[in-house]
Amino acid sequence: MKLRRNSAFVRFWLASTVSDFGTYITTVALTVLILVSLKGTALDQGLVNAARWAPYLIFGLLAGIWVDRFRRRTVLITGDFGRGLILAMLCLLGVLGFLSVPAVTVLMFGFGTLALMSDAAHQSFLPQFVARPLLTHANARLQQSDTVAQTTGSAVAGGLVALVTAPFALLLGSITHFLCGSLLLSLKHAAANKPPLNRDGSLRRQIGEGLRWVYGHPRLGPLSWSTHAWFIGSAIMGTVLPALVLNDLRLGALGLGLILSGAGAGSVVGTFISIRIGEWWGTGKTMIIARLVQPVALSVIALSPLIAAVGGPLNERASDFPAAWPAALWAAFAVATGGQFLFWLSMGVEGPLEMGYQQAVTPDRLIARMSATKRSMNRGMIVVGAPIGGALATITSSSVALWAAAGVMLLSALVLMFSKFRTANVDNDQLTEEEALVQ
């Protein structure tokens, strides 16, 4: 069956797209809320990011087992409605003037807990209504819609924040989560699929089995360690980039949204060419090349404050509207946007291949645990990297912190390059349907 004729996948794809728009609107609004509305620092931004991802570190290894005890659709719907309520609460507190950085930190911990459960269910839900040979194509479609959302959602969020303030932009993010949950309610056929109950031992044994699969597999193991290192670099970047745009370049909320849109445009191109390049070069080789490009892109972004300085010191915040920017600031904006485009172009190439490979080589009964184990450790690296990035940017500069992130990502690429993953190929390594049933 072609994906476009799979009604369950089409509805799931639509729900994911709506949720993706909400994610990028929320990201921009939350960043401006902390750094501008609440006058926070890069370190505050890092601490809020750490709180958002801390549940992955604390509960992550249990998430896959918990998810397996419920229908994946139920978990996804609960996660969307719960996150919608938390964002609505942030909006209300912001409008009433009761919001502070500690309050945002606490609420984002709850938001992250719900996101953890949804993420664990998301990867294990897709194979219930998409055949294994089509998983890479399905993940490519999902990531393509994610990149479109990133391109337009970030720009819309930047303009929206400039017009109606960050709390009301968070309300729009809340509405998208409610819409996503409502769409998932219509997946009645997929709801009939019962989760694979794990009756094969104690909780400790089930966690151990998931860990052994992730780290003991000859190719998933190196990929996992490499990705953990990558997430430390990514966390540094995610914390520092908004501070660089809002505090160093002083481009305002719209400028931040437009730069993040450059990331989305790059990712759109990357996802459209991902499968074709993966077929030509193989999964392993393609992902290694993509990861080698990313440190270069970060180094380009780190140069943008030096280019802006050519036009003199930026003592006042630039106008929220690009027409008022001086030439040097436009040049810095172009360099930062170009770096984002290149970085996310490589991410767009890598993402569908990585997701499809993991799902294709993992038995169905282990997919939730594989997903939860990897995500918990990856997001746990954000808890480590985000405060480091914020502290490093505060003590030195945003550019130095970005170069440090580039160094960590280079290390991540080298781990893959000198491992068995370089020969990984989804066509050769995936389980057959019969093997999946047996295992």
N, C-alpha and C positions, 0 to 999 in steps of 0.2 A: 504493500500500500504506500502511495506517495504521501508525504507529510501533509500536503494541502488538502488531501481527502480524509485525513484523520481528524475527525471533529473534536475529539478530546484534546489532541495536541493543539489545534487551532485556538480553542478556548483557553488552554493553559498558556499558550504564547501571548494571547491578548492580555490575560491577567498579569503575566510577568512584565509586559510592556508598560502597563499602567503603573505597576509597582516601581519599575525602573524610573519613570518620570518623577514619581514621588521621592525616590532616593536622592536624585540629583538636586531637586528643589530643596529638600531638607538639608543636604550637605552645605549648599551655598548659604541658606538662611541661617543655619546653626553657626557657621563660621563667622558671618557678619554679626550675629547676635553676641558672640563671645568677644570678638576683637574690636568691634565698633560700639555697639549698643551698651554692652557692659564694661567697655574699656579694659578688656583683659589683655594678657600678654601671650607670647608664643608658648610659654610654659603652661598657662591656663588652658590654651587650646590643646596642648599635649595631654594634660591631665583629663580633660573631658573625653578626648579620643580614647585614652586608656580605659576610662570607666565604661565607655560604650562597648569595648571589646573584651573587658575583663571576664565577663561570663563565659566566654569561650575557653579561657584558661582555667577557670574554676570548675565549670560544669561540663566542659566539652567532651570528655571521655565517656560521660554517662549519657550524653544527649542521644547518641545513636541507638542505645539500648532503650531509652525512654520512648523514642520515636517508633521503634519497632513494636511497641505495645499498643499503639493506636493506629487508626487509619491515617495515612499521610495527608490526605485531603483535610481531615479534621484539624490536624496540627497546623497546616498552612493557613486555614481560615482563622483559627484562634490567634495565630501570630499577627495576621494583618489587622484584625479588628483591635487587638491589644495595642499595637503600635500606633494605630490611628488615634486611640484614646490618649496615649501619652503625648503625642504631638499636639492634640487639641488642648491638653492641660498646659503645655508649655506656652501656647498662644495666649490662653486665658491669664496665666500668671504674668506674662510679659505685658499685656494690656493693662492689667491692674497695678503694675509696678512692683510686684512681689518677687520678681525673678532675680537670682544671683548666680554666680558661677558654681558655688556648692550645690544649689538646688538643681541646676542643669546637670551637674555631674551625677547626682542621685537618680534623676529621671532617665538619664541616658544609660545608666546601668540596667534599669528595668527594660528599656528599649532593646538593649543588647541581648538580654536574656531571651526575649521573645524572638529576636532575629536569629539567635543560635538554633532554637528549635525549628524555625521555619527553614533555615539553610540545610539542616540535617535531613529534613523531610523532602526538600526540593529535589536534591540529586537522586534520592531513592524513589521518588514518586514518578519521575519521567520514564524510567524503564518499564513501568507497569503498563504503559499504553503506547510505547514506541519500541519497535524491534531493535535488537542490538546492532545489526548492520547499519541502522539509520541514526544511531545515537550521536555520532560526530556531526552529521548534517543537522540534526535537531538542535544540538548545542550551538552550532553556528548560527542558526536562525534566531535563537534566543539572544545570543550575544550581539547579533546585528541590530535587533530592536533595542537592546540595551545601549548600543552606541548612538543610535538615532536619538534616544531619550537623553543621553549625555550631551549630545550636541545642542539640541534645542532646549532641553530642560534647564541646563545650566545658564544659558543666555536669558531664558524667560525668568528664571529665579533671580538673576542679577538685576534685571530691569524691575521686577516686581518688588524686590527688597528696596531698591532706590525710590520706588513710588509709594509703597504702602507700609514700609518697615518690615523688619525680620519676623516679628511674631505672627503677622498676618500671612506671610509667605509660608510659615510653618503650618498654618491652618490648611493651606492648599495641599501641602504634603500629607496632612492627616486625611483629607478627602480622598486622595489617590489610594491610600491603604484601604479605606472602606469600600471603594469601588472594586479593588482587586479581590477582597474577601467575598464580595457579592458575586463576582464572576466565577470564582471557584465553587460557590454553592451550586452552580449550574452543572458541574461535572458529575452528574449522577452515575454515569457508567463507571467512571474511575473510582467513585466512592464505594462501589460494590466490591472492589478488589480488596481483600483482607490483607493486612500486613503479615509478613512471614514471622510467626511467633518463634522466639528463641527459647527453646526448652532444653538446650544442650549444655547446661551446667550453671554454675553460680555466676553472680554478677562479676566477680573477679575474673573468672575464666572467660567470660564473654568479652570483657575489656581486653584481656590478654590476647585473645584470638584476633581482635581488631588491630592491636598494636603489632602483632607478629606479621599480619598480612601487609600492613602499610610499610613497616621497616624491614621485613625479611624478604620481601619480593625483590628479585634481582634488578628490576628497573624502577618499580614504584619507590623502593627504598632511597636510592640516590635522588630521585625526583623530589621526595618529601624533604630530605635534608636541604637540598638546594632551595626549595620554595620557602622553607623556614627562614633561611638567611635573606632571601629576597624580601620577605615581609618586614624584616627589620628595616631594610633600606626604604621600602615603600612607606612604612610608618613615619620615618624621618621626613620623607618627601611630603607626605600628606599633612603633616603638622606645620612644616616650614613654608610650603608654597603659598598658602593663604596669607601668612604673615609677610612674606616677601612682596606680594601683590598689594595688600592693604596698607602695610606699615612702611615698607621700604620704597616701593614705587608709588604708593598712594593713589592707586587707580580707582578706588571705590568699589562698591558692590557690582556695578555693571561691568567694570573692567575685569573683576574676578570671574564673573559669569562668562564673559566673552573668551577669556583665556581657557577656562575649563571646556568651553565649546570647541576650541581647537583640539583638545584631547578627544572629544567625541568624534570629530571629523576624521581624525587619524584612525580611530578604532573602527569606524565604518569601512574605510578602505581596507584595513587589515583583515577584518572578518570576511569580507567578500573574496579575498584572495587566499584565505587561510587553507581551505580544503585543497585547492589546486596545488599550492606550494607543498603542502603536506604529502600529496600524492607523488609529486616529482622528487622531493628530497627525502621523504620519510619523516615520521613524527619527531624522532630524536634530534636529527640534524637541524630541522626547521626551528625547533624550540631553542636549541643552543644558539643559533644565529640571532634569533629574536632577542634573547637575553643579553647577548653581547652588544646589541644596538642600544639598549636602555641606559647604561652608564654614560654613553656618549650624549644622549638626549638630555640627561640631567645636567651634565657639564655645560651644555648650551644654555639651559635655563639659568644656571648660576651666574652666567655672564651678564644677564639683563640689568642688574643694578649698576654695573660699571658703565654700560652704554647710556643709561639714563643720566648718570653723573656728568656726562659730556655737556649736557645742557645746563649745568649748575646744580646746586643743592636743592632738594625738594623740601623746603621748610614748611610748606602748607600742603594739605591734602588736595590732590588733583580733583578737578570737577568730575562728578559722576557721569558726565556726558563727554564722549571722545572728541567732539568738535572743539573743545577747549584745551585739549592736550597740546603741549609744545612738541616740536619735531623729535627731539631726543627721547621724549617719553613714548612717542609713537614707535620709534625704532626699538626701544626696550620692550614694548608691548609685542611687537612683531617677533622679536627673538624668543621671548617667553612662550608665545603662542606656537611658534615653529618647533620649539623643543618639546612642548606638550604634544603636538601633532606627531612628531617622530616617535616619542615614547609610546604613545597609545596605538600608533600604527603597528609597532612590534607586539604590543599587548594583544591587539586584535588578531594578529596572526597566531600567536601562542595559545590564547584562551580556549577556543573550541577544540584544538588538538589535545590539550592537556585534559580537559574535562571528558572528551569522548574516549580518550585512551584509558583513563581511570575506570570509567563505567564499563568499557568493553572487556577489560581483563579481570574484572572483579565479579564473583558470584553474587546473585541477587540477595542472598541472605546476609552478605557482608557489606553491601553497598552503603547502607545507613551508617554502619560502624566505621567503614573506611572514610566516608565523608565527614562524619563527626570528629573522628580522630585527627584527620588532616586539618580541618577547619579550626578545631580547638587549639592545636599547636600553632597554626599560622596566625590566628587572631591573638593568641598568647604572645607572639612576637611583636604585635602592635602594642600590647601593654608595655613591653620592654622598650620598643623603638620610639614610640610617640613622646614620652617624657624626655628621653635622651635627645631627640631632635629639638624639642622646645628649649631644653636647657642649653644645648650647644648653640642654637640660634641666639639665645639671650646673652650668653657669655661672649660669643664671637660675632658671628653675623649669619644671616640667612644663606648667603652664598657658600660660606664654609660648611654649613650643615648639609647643603645640597651636594657638595663635593664628597663629603663623608658618606652620604647615601649612595652616591655613584660607586664609591669604592666597595661598599658592601654588596651592591648588585653585581659588580664585576666578579667578586668572589663566588657569588651564587652561580654565575654562568660557568665558571671554571670547574666547579664541583660536577656539573652535568657533563662538561666536555671530557673529563677524565674518568668517566664511569661507564657502565654497561648501557646506560640510557641512550647513549649516542646511536645505538643500533635499534632503538625502539621503533616499531611500526605497527600501527593499529590493525592493518590488514593481516599481518602475520601473527600477532600476539593475542587477538581477541578470542574469547571463548565462543564456541558454537552454542546454539540453543540447547543441544543435548548435554554438552558439558556443563552449561549453566544450571540445568535442571538436576544433574547428578550431584554437583558440588553444593 
